[in-house]
């Protein structure tokens, strides 16, 4: 049980078989905290649920921390970082967090610091501060940019276009990610048109599962930035890099 303003998500299925015993000293725990309350949380619950299929190391434990009502459904990355620091201290005191190997992961959007061209320094200052306490999983402008990478083609204004070509030819529209309706920004509207569902209300992770490796490979394209600092001005994502990191057996780097 996590105290403070986060509650831990317990999956309905058990990660390990009854006869599979993993010693705690060999297990590296990743505590995930999220700026958003829906899309990102549901996506990483799916990552945890299908960790075996995704070839995530058996010695990696993913712990999803969801915000309680005191934080609210919407909160900025600064607030989440503050709460994560409090939670980490509590976990250390209870000997549930090993500072040598365990990690917090803060998942947030670049456009939390919006307008993008007037809050550059605020974003950069936050990156510099937050990296002291957590791995930062960032999408620029928003998480839907990562979700779009799962598809070979995406739909913009009724036209089906190769994904990377579409990102490049509509670069500034994606980067600015302005509101286009009461429900959508430019990027979320493109995802909804492509996937046939609104990610805020129904992500449908199962339909994305077999496309995750596709997204990882597309993220490596030069169209997308992986460096957090450079994401201040560019489209980008490092979610694929994070998933690849989760596949590494932590014993390989043990002293």
Long-range contacts (C-beta under 8 A, 24 or more apart in sequence): 2-65, 2-87, 2-90, 2-91, 3-87, 3-90, 4-83, 4-86, 4-87, 4-90, 5-67, 5-68, 5-70, 5-71, 5-83, 5-86, 5-87, 6-33, 6-65, 6-66, 6-67, 6-68, 6-83, 6-84, 6-87, 7-65, 7-66, 7-68, 8-63, 8-64, 8-65, 8-66, 9-41, 9-45, 9-48, 9-63, 9-64, 9-65, 9-66, 11-45, 11-48, 11-49, 13-49, 15-48, 15-51, 15-61, 16-58, 20-58, 22-58, 22-59, 26-59, 26-250, 26-251, 27-59, 27-60, 27-61, 27-250, 28-59, 28-60, 28-61, 28-101, 28-102, 28-103, 28-250, 29-61, 29-63, 29-97, 29-98, 29-101, 29-102, 29-103, 30-60, 30-61, 30-62, 30-63, 30-102, 30-103, 30-104, 30-105, 30-135, 30-246, 31-63, 31-65, 31-84, 31-87, 31-88, 31-91, 31-97, 31-102, 31-103, 31-104, 31-105, 32-62, 32-63, 32-64, 32-65, 32-104, 32-105, 32-107, 33-65, 33-80, 33-83, 33-84, 33-87, 33-104, 33-105, 33-106, 33-107, 33-134, 34-65, 34-66, 34-67, 34-80, 34-106, 34-107, 34-108, 35-75, 35-76, 35-77, 35-80, 35-106, 35-107, 35-108, 35-109, 35-112, 36-74, 36-107, 36-108, 36-109, 36-143, 37-66, 37-67, 37-73, 37-74, 38-199, 38-200, 38-201, 38-203, 39-143, 39-144, 39-147, 39-199, 39-200, 39-203, 40-107, 40-143, 41-66, 42-203, 42-205, 43-143, 43-147, 43-203, 43-205, 43-208, 44-107, 45-205, 46-203, 46-205, 46-206, 46-208, 46-209, 47-243, 47-246, 49-205, 50-209, 51-246, 53-209, 54-209, 54-212, 54-243, 54-246, 54-247, 55-247, 56-243, 56-246, 56-247, 57-246, 57-247, 57-248, 57-249, 57-250, 58-249, 59-249, 59-250, 59-251, 60-246, 60-250, 62-246, 76-112, 77-106, 77-108, 77-112, 77-126, 77-130, 78-126, 80-106, 80-108, 81-106, 81-126, 81-129, 81-130, 81-133, 81-134, 84-133, 84-134, 85-133, 88-133, 101-250, 103-134, 103-135, 104-133, 104-134, 104-135, 105-134, 105-135, 105-136, 105-137, 105-242, 106-130, 106-134, 106-135, 106-136, 106-137, 107-137, 107-138, 107-143, 108-136, 108-137, 108-138, 109-138, 109-139, 109-140, 109-141, 109-142, 109-143, 110-138, 110-139, 110-140, 110-141, 110-142, 110-231, 110-232, 110-236, 111-140, 111-141, 111-142, 111-177, 114-141, 114-177, 116-141, 116-175, 116-176, 116-177, 116-232, 116-233, 120-232, 120-233, 123-232, 124-229, 124-232, 127-228, 127-229, 131-228, 135-242, 136-228, 136-238, 137-238, 137-239, 137-242, 138-228, 138-231, 138-236, 138-237, 138-238, 139-236, 139-237, 139-239, 140-175, 140-225, 140-231, 140-234, 140-235, 140-236, 140-237, 141-174, 141-175, 141-176, 141-177, 141-185, 141-187, 141-235, 142-177, 142-185, 142-187, 142-188, 143-199, 144-185, 144-187, 144-188, 144-190, 144-191, 144-199, 145-174, 145-187, 145-224, 145-235, 145-236, 145-237, 146-215, 146-219, 146-237, 146-239, 146-240, 147-191, 147-195, 147-199, 147-208, 147-215, 148-187, 148-190, 148-191, 148-194, 149-214, 149-215, 149-218, 149-219, 149-224, 149-237, 149-240, 150-208, 150-211, 150-212, 150-214, 150-215, 151-194, 151-195, 151-211, 151-214, 152-214, 153-194, 154-190, 154-191, 154-193, 154-194, 155-190, 155-193, 155-194, 156-190, 156-193, 158-193, 163-218, 164-218, 164-221, 164-223, 166-190, 167-223, 167-224, 167-235, 168-223, 171-235, 174-235, 175-233, 175-234, 175-235, 212-243, 215-239, 215-240, 216-240, 216-243, 216-244
